[in-house]
Structure formats: C-alpha cells, structure tokens
Amino acid sequence: MAELGAIAKYIRSKSAGPFWVTIDIFCHDADSFERIAGSPALAPRAVAELYGVSENGVRQYRLPSIHVFKISFPRTAVQGSLGDVDSHAGQYFVPLLSVEID
Amino acid sequence: MLGAGCSDEAFQRGVSLQPDCLAIDGGSTDSGPHYLGTGTSKMTRQATKHDLRQMMLARDRLGVPLLVGSCGTCGTDSGVDWMADIAREIAREEGLTARLALVYSEVTAEQLMPLLDAGKIDALDPALPLTRERLLECDHIVGLLGYEPLAAAIAEGADIILSGRTTDTAVLAAVPLMQGFPAGAAWHAAKTAECGGLCTVHTRLGGVMMTIDADGFDIEPLHAANQCTPYTVSAHLLYENSDPFRLREPGVLLDASDAEYRALDDRIVRVTRSRAEVMPYTIKLEGSGSAGYRTMIFSAIADPKLLARFDEWLGNLEAYLRAGISRVMGIAEDGYALEFRPYGKNAINPVPAAGPPHEVGLMTLVWAPTQQLATEIAKYCNPMLLHFPLNMDDPLPSFAFPFSPAEVELGCHYEFKLNHVVHVERPDQLARTRFETIGEAVHG
C-alpha cells in the first residue's frame, strides 16, 4: 500500500469548461500506470464517494502510451457559482493524493 | 493567449519560417462568468496592445492573414469593438494599412427563442433546464463560432480578422481548412497549438509553428532552444478536455484515438492518423447573468486554544449570526446567503488534517439581492467575527482583522446560465461580419 501522491509522477486538475473538472494522473512507467489505473481505490465508485458526486458522471480514460490515467466528472459547484471555492479547479486533485493504492 | 506575451526572440524566429497565417486565441471561460456577464476583458489593454502590435507588424511584413479569436476574453460584441479600437490605434501609430473584418457572435435571448421553441437547442451534459426565462436571465450570450465565418472573411479580402467568441481550435484551423488540407490533420494541429507553448517542453518560451500537409502535420516550437516531443504533443490533448481522444467542434468530431506521434528530430514532432468525422452543425452557447451581490469579511485566528476547537466555535458563531440576522435585521433565511471558508483548515481540501492548524484565515461571504443589503448583513456580522468567544463565559477575545473597514464589496455576482448547443442551418447563422480599412491616410 502507498499513497497515490507518493507513487504518481505528477497529478494536476483543471476545469474543462465551467461544468466539468478533469484530473490527469501522470505515472512514472508502464508498471506504475497499470497499478494506478487498475486500482479499485480509483474506480468510478470510489472517486464519486471521495468527491461527493454521482458515480455515473465519472468518466475515466487510459492512455498507456504516455502512462496517464485521466478522470473527469461534473464539478461539485459550477464554476463561479456561490459555493465555488476553486474557479479553475486547480486544487481539485489534492484529495486524491492521500488515496491508498494496493 | 493574446496579452500573455511571447518573447520577441521566439516570435521573430517564427516569422522567419514564413507562415501562411498568424493566429491566436484571445479568450476563454476559464476565469469565470464575470467577464461574459460584464462584456469585459480579463487581460489588460496595455499587454493586449503590446502583443497585437507584435503580430500586426509581422502580418504587414509577411502579407498573410492575422486571426484573433474570442476578442476581449469573453467574445462579446464589446470585446470585438475593444480589440478593433486597439488595432486602429496601432495602425495609426505604426503607419500600417489593413483590411479589417470584425466577426461578431453575440446573440440575444429574443433571437434564440424561436430556435428554443423549434427544439433546435440541446442541453449538454450536465443538463441544465432551458426556458425562455433562463435565456432572459443572461446579460450576454455568445455562440462559439466555427472556422467558416473566419474563412469567408479572408476569402473576401480581410487581412486582420477579429472575431467574437470562436472555438480556440477554429481560429487556428481556419486557413489550413480553407486551403483544402485534410480536416483530421488541420483540427488536430489546431487543438495541439491552441495554448501556444503548452505542448512544448519549456512551456513559457512562446508559441509554436504548425505545418500541415496531405498526410498529417509537423509541430515545432518557435524558440530555437525549445522542443516538442511525442510526449508533450500527445499529452496536450489531455489539457482542459474531459475526453482526450474525441473532441467536438462545430460540424466535426476530431478523433485522435489512433493518432501516431513521431519525433522528426529533437525538437519537431510529426503527427499522422488523426481523423475527423462530419457531425450535425451545432454551435455551443455561453451565457452569463447577474445574480445578486456579495460582500466579504476576511478575519484571521491564531489562538491555539480556539483552533483546537475551531469547528465547534464556527458552528456556534454561525447559529448566533443566523438567529440575529432573522431577529434583529428581520431578513428571512431565503433572502440572503452566508458562507464561511476557513482557509488553512478545510476551505478547499475536505480531507481532514492530522492536528489543529497553525492559523486560519476565515473568509465570511454574504450574498444578498442588493450590494447595500449584503454589506448591511456583513456589518451585522462584523462585531462577532471580531469578538465571538469560544465559551460564553470567557473574557472577550479579539481576532485579527487585516484592514478597516473590514467589509469588502465584491460587486455583482455572475453565473453561467447555459450549457447548450444550437443546431444551425448554416455555419454563419449566428455570425455578423463587418469590414473596414484601418490606417488609411486621411485626405484633407
């Protein structure tokens, strides 16, 4: 077991338009990519629970050629709405850092 | 983005490569609904003028079209007029003459209503219900144009095309598409170059040069010391896109699932096997409207005794203030909004920390239908934000206010109201183009 933040090369998040957030998890190599992209701790249900969003809104994309696992879901607060604390969604990735990966 | 700057060294090297056009995006929704709501630019006029001057001078030397999309950040008519004014000023100062095309893409609620009634407007995911009332709530609505109105302006002899809201990609794809290059390569190249140097190793070293041919495209950084690699080029499709393989543009779907990225040398990448599928012609709408006013108080706390029981203290404070706003001010619960953001604790990260924070900056936000009411409520909160005790029988504490007055009026609050596309019969259905010649000598 290890925290995602310790084994991923780089993680970033950003708005993809005002209604979506997208998180890119860059992995060091093919093995690490398989470990991270295949982890049940990052399955759509786990991500939905961590962010308090609906599971069927969570989209995941695997890019093995560049070792990137991508997760997108509708923002919890629409960009610029009253409850929005992160306009560019630049810090949305932070809760993922402490997710334990097998 | 225009106004963000490109080093002259990188830019002049790009010009020496003799491009067939110069193209840049001037806008985005990234910075929130304020800019579209007010029809104003996020970038300063000075920086925008600096970058536009660099491009207009190069355009004049090369004799090729210059395209600027989404003028004035939000791409409203006021954004296009703002940019046109800057362009005229530069033409005067530099003695340049050019044929200017202003391509507007702002639409009114009234203009969209028949399309709504005819079922021509579809909601995108996540779906927001759309009614006539919601259209009327928007202070500004823009349609994201495709490349066709820009290409038409060039075909009619425009040297400089300043467009309202346009997809970032269409601005860059317009010239290659009008010259007949394959749609897959042209759209993929444009998508890769939309953020300039972001698809390169040294992302702050300026823009990129795209060379499109019958089988694909090459991409290289303008700056001689910068590199594109298959990794940086393929990874750029991830950026700000929820789906990194399939990207929807007006009338077309770019499918990069099978694209191949190959290094031609240590700084140029060749991309092949990008596909484009023809789709129903839709134009995405963006709308922003005012929704009340906000006033903020920022206070700070470092007392370890209080921080050890911060959540309990904040819960008590909130209950006390809400009761008072109702009893003393006579304002119903649905007549205002009160929100606390404890920066340093869990304002942006919901995962709890192991121990108490070292200090907390407490942002208190009040929303109300008018600025005056929002500030009145904030003023009511002020003494308790300064003095609210942890235990009711404690001696009166005082916290740290960073300035006086403590209330900061945030002005009108805007919200994005639309996440929709409209089906159009012609690509230019929502576009209006006006031509003028700038920098012409005045004959007396």
Interface residues (C-beta under 8 A of the other chain):
Chain A: K14 S15 A16 G17 P18 F19 W20 T22 D24 F26 G57 R59 Y61 L63 S65 I66 V68 K70 S72 P74 V78 Q79 G80 S81 L82 G83 V85 D86 S87 H88 Q91 V94 P95 S98
Chain B: T29 D30 S31 G32 P33 H34 L124 D125 P126 Y231 S234 A235 L238 Y239 E240 N241 S242 D243 P244 F245 A337 E339 R341 A347 I348 N349 P350 V351 L365 W367 H413 Y414 E415 F416 N419
